[in-house]
């Protein structure tokens, strides 16, 4: 029987000591647990996938985690339950929540209530670049002395974590357009109370919850309309959909991009290895020269958005420059995992066709004379659907070699609607790209161990752990080199 939660219980109780989190091992949910624990609440949680490193983090934080979504997890009765979006109404724990009539919130609702309502919320939204841009913003604000809080979908290297309770007036949030919870089928960012926001891009994605681009545009429209008149939207109007949606914002719209009609323009971009530099123009005049320890024009644009927002907030340009220049990066975003025999192994989160295309373009610009090997795992719900089959066929230009594993099929989806790794490899081969299809990770490692050569850049693109392929590859290369 599916749980029917009482809408009147969707609130924070007056007396609050014990908070229980369903789905606590997710990246955002574990961060929420840590933040609430630091606020002094007793926090417990449950999940069906309790394993390191998240289980270790929760244990170190003094947060008890129960395995599985069982009704007994709510005994003793908590004062409030925070329900993750992995929770389904048919889970026994969800049914018990309804039966016991315990007050409940979604994670986005909890973030808004406990951490955003007394602060100025800075939300970074868009199909691409959210994690990097929000990490850049949080790090640069911190280096400028404003001590922001933040909740971000990746580990920010400067802090070694993805959340922080700040001491200043700002809170940086990565604004995800994915849905909130089984009882609240709206985008998460609609709960984040944006006063200032960055909007990087809008494309079709998340085919499991959005049927088409129009639905996504509707959600982003609702988001920008939340920005108050004294707030501002930093919008990348190179993207025509962003330009269209930005017109719906009640607050001030500050445009950025590469076009001549942008208030903030990216100019003179160049890259060498993991460093890049560019000129920021404001209203056609030079605002400043900036450098960044990441390649790619898309990261130059992400940085330009941060510059535009921080300047609007009144922060000194020298402090902005120093914050960007000293940025340590984000785990799984063009992250160097190791180098053996002059073979550089990179880890990147890119999975949408546009993200794959921009990542390859960035790597080719950074290392124009080295062989670029791309290992791409189609793992997301959208990437395992045929919806992006043709777009992926044009996303790998610039790669010298592409390696694709077989997908794990989506349950219940007809074969004709599933993505085909083999069809993609054939399409790439027809473009004279050296493309290879393998049944599993072990076969990929066997191939790379024998075919990799000194000077290669091997970039592994996946939004998951990919069977620990990065470490396993480096171990094999090390053994090969010492053999």
NORQUI-V768775 format. One record per residue. N is the residue number from 1. SS is DSSP state (a for helix, b for strand, c for the rest). OMEGA is omega in whole degrees, -180 to 180 (NA if undefined). Layout:
[[N	SS	OMEGA] [N	SS	OMEGA]]
//
This chain:
[[1	c	-180] [2	c	-180] [3	c	174] [4	c	-177] [5	c	179] [6	c	-180] [7	a	180] [8	a	178] [9	a	179] [10	c	-173] [11	c	176] [12	c	-180] [13	c	-180] [14	c	179] [15	c	-173] [16	c	177] [17	c	-173] [18	b	178] [19	b	179] [20	b	-177] [21	b	179] [22	b	-175] [23	c	-168] [24	c	-175] [25	c	173] [26	c	-175] [27	a	-180] [28	a	-178] [29	a	177] [30	a	176] [31	a	177] [32	a	179] [33	a	180] [34	a	180] [35	a	180] [36	a	178] [37	a	178] [38	a	177] [39	c	175] [40	c	179] [41	c	167] [42	b	-175] [43	b	171] [44	b	-180] [45	b	176] [46	b	177] [47	b	178] [48	c	179] [49	c	-176] [50	c	180] [51	c	-179] [52	c	4] [53	c	-174] [54	a	179] [55	a	178] [56	a	179] [57	a	-179] [58	a	179] [59	a	178] [60	a	-179] [61	c	180] [62	c	-178] [63	c	180] [64	b	-179] [65	b	179] [66	b	-177] [67	b	177] [68	c	-179] [69	c	-174] [70	c	179] [71	a	-177] [72	a	180] [73	a	-179] [74	a	176] [75	c	6] [76	c	-174] [77	c	175] [78	c	177] [79	c	-177] [80	b	176] [81	b	174] [82	b	-171] [83	b	178] [84	c	-177] [85	c	172] [86	c	-176] [87	c	177] [88	c	-177] [89	c	-178] [90	c	179] [91	c	-178] [92	a	-179] [93	a	177] [94	a	178] [95	a	179] [96	a	177] [97	a	179] [98	a	-177] [99	a	-177] [100	a	178] [101	c	178] [102	c	175] [103	c	-175] [104	b	174] [105	b	165] [106	b	177] [107	a	178] [108	a	177] [109	a	180] [110	a	178] [111	a	179] [112	a	-177] [113	a	-171] [114	a	-169] [115	a	-175] [116	a	-167] [117	c	180] [118	c	-178] [119	c	174] [120	b	-175] [121	b	176] [122	b	-173] [123	b	176] [124	b	-176] [125	b	179] [126	c	180] [127	c	-175] [128	c	169] [129	c	-176] [130	a	-175] [131	a	-179] [132	a	-176] [133	a	179] [134	a	177] [135	a	175] [136	a	-178] [137	a	-179] [138	a	-179] [139	a	-179] [140	a	177] [141	a	179] [142	a	-179] [143	a	179] [144	c	174] [145	c	-176] [146	c	175] [147	c	-179] [148	c	163] [149	b	176] [150	b	170] [151	b	-170] [152	b	-176] [153	b	177] [154	b	180] [155	b	180] [156	b	-171] [157	c	-179] [158	c	-176] [159	c	-179] [160	c	-180] [161	b	-178] [162	b	177] [163	b	177] [164	b	170] [165	c	-176] [166	c	178] [167	c	-179] [168	c	-175] [169	c	-174] [170	b	171] [171	b	-178] [172	b	-179] [173	b	168] [174	b	-173] [175	b	-178] [176	c	178] [177	c	178] [178	c	-173] [179	b	-167] [180	b	-176] [181	b	-178] [182	c	180] [183	c	-176] [184	b	-173] [185	b	173] [186	b	-179] [187	b	-179] [188	a	-173] [189	a	177] [190	a	178] [191	a	-168] [192	c	171] [193	c	-174] [194	c	170] [195	c	171] [196	b	-178] [197	b	171] [198	b	177] [199	b	-171] [200	c	-171] [201	c	175] [202	c	176] [203	c	175] [204	c	178] [205	c	178] [206	c	-177] [207	c	178] [208	c	180] [209	c	177] [210	c	-178] [211	c	-178] [212	c	-179] [213	a	-179] [214	a	178] [215	a	178] [216	a	178] [217	a	178] [218	a	-180] [219	a	178] [220	a	176] [221	a	177] [222	a	180] [223	a	-175] [224	a	178] [225	c	177] [226	c	-178] [227	c	-176] [228	c	-178] [229	c	178] [230	c	175] [231	c	-179] [232	b	176] [233	b	176] [234	b	-168] [235	b	177] [236	b	-174] [237	c	166] [238	c	178] [239	c	-177] [240	a	178] [241	a	176] [242	a	179] [243	a	179] [244	a	-177] [245	a	-177] [246	a	180] [247	c	-179] [248	c	-176] [249	c	177] [250	c	-179] [251	c	-180] [252	b	177] [253	b	178] [254	b	-174] [255	b	173] [256	b	-180] [257	b	179] [258	c	-176] [259	c	-178] [260	c	-178] [261	c	179] [262	c	177] [263	c	176] [264	b	-177] [265	b	172] [266	b	-177] [267	b	175] [268	b	-179] [269	b	174] [270	b	-176] [271	b	174] [272	b	-175] [273	c	-176] [274	c	179] [275	b	177] [276	b	178] [277	b	-179] [278	b	174] [279	b	174] [280	b	176] [281	b	174] [282	b	-178] [283	c	176] [284	c	-179] [285	b	-180] [286	b	175] [287	b	180] [288	b	174] [289	b	-175] [290	b	174] [291	b	-172] [292	b	179] [293	c	177] [294	c	176] [295	c	172] [296	c	177] [297	a	180] [298	a	176] [299	a	172] [300	a	178] [301	a	176] [302	a	179] [303	a	180] [304	a	177] [305	a	178] [306	a	178] [307	a	-178] [308	a	-179] [309	a	-178] [310	a	176] [311	a	178] [312	a	179] [313	c	176] [314	c	-178] [315	c	-176] [316	c	-176] [317	a	177] [318	a	178] [319	a	177] [320	a	-179] [321	a	-179] [322	a	180] [323	a	179] [324	a	-177] [325	a	-176] [326	c	-177] [327	c	-177] [328	c	178] [329	c	-180] [330	b	177] [331	c	175] [332	c	173] [333	c	-177] [334	c	-177] [335	b	176] [336	b	180] [337	b	178] [338	b	179] [339	b	179] [340	b	177] [341	c	180] [342	c	172] [343	b	-176] [344	b	-179] [345	b	-178] [346	b	177] [347	b	179] [348	b	-174] [349	c	-172] [350	c	178] [351	c	174] [352	c	-179] [353	a	179] [354	a	179] [355	a	177] [356	a	-179] [357	a	-178] [358	a	178] [359	a	179] [360	a	178] [361	a	180] [362	a	-179] [363	a	178] [364	a	178] [365	a	-178] [366	a	-178] [367	c	-174] [368	c	-173] [369	c	-179] [370	c	180] [371	c	-176] [372	b	-180] [373	b	-179] [374	b	173] [375	b	-174] [376	b	177] [377	c	172] [378	c	-172] [379	c	-177] [380	c	177] [381	c	-178] [382	c	-176] [383	c	177] [384	c	175] [385	b	-179] [386	a	-175] [387	a	-179] [388	a	-175] [389	a	-178] [390	a	180] [391	a	177] [392	a	-178] [393	a	179] [394	c	-173] [395	c	-172] [396	c	177] [397	c	-178] [398	c	176] [399	c	176] [400	c	179] [401	b	-180] [402	b	-179] [403	b	-177] [404	b	174] [405	b	173] [406	c	179] [407	c	165] [408	c	-174] [409	c	176] [410	c	-178] [411	c	175] [412	c	-179] [413	c	-179] [414	c	-177] [415	a	-178] [416	a	178] [417	a	180] [418	b	173] [419	c	178] [420	c	176] [421	a	-179] [422	a	178] [423	a	178] [424	a	179] [425	a	178] [426	a	179] [427	a	180] [428	a	178] [429	a	179] [430	c	176] [431	c	-180] [432	c	170] [433	c	180] [434	b	-173] [435	b	-177] [436	b	178] [437	b	178] [438	b	-175] [439	c	-176] [440	c	-177] [441	a	179] [442	a	179] [443	a	177] [444	a	-180] [445	a	177] [446	a	-179] [447	a	-177] [448	a	180] [449	a	-177] [450	a	-173] [451	a	-177] [452	c	-180] [453	c	-178] [454	c	-178] [455	c	-178] [456	c	164] [457	b	179] [458	b	-179] [459	b	-178] [460	b	-174] [461	b	179] [462	c	175] [463	c	179] [464	c	-178] [465	c	176] [466	a	175] [467	a	179] [468	a	-174] [469	a	-176] [470	a	-179] [471	a	-179] [472	a	178] [473	a	180] [474	a	177] [475	a	-180] [476	a	179] [477	a	179] [478	a	179] [479	a	178] [480	a	-176] [481	a	-178] [482	a	-177] [483	c	NA]]
//
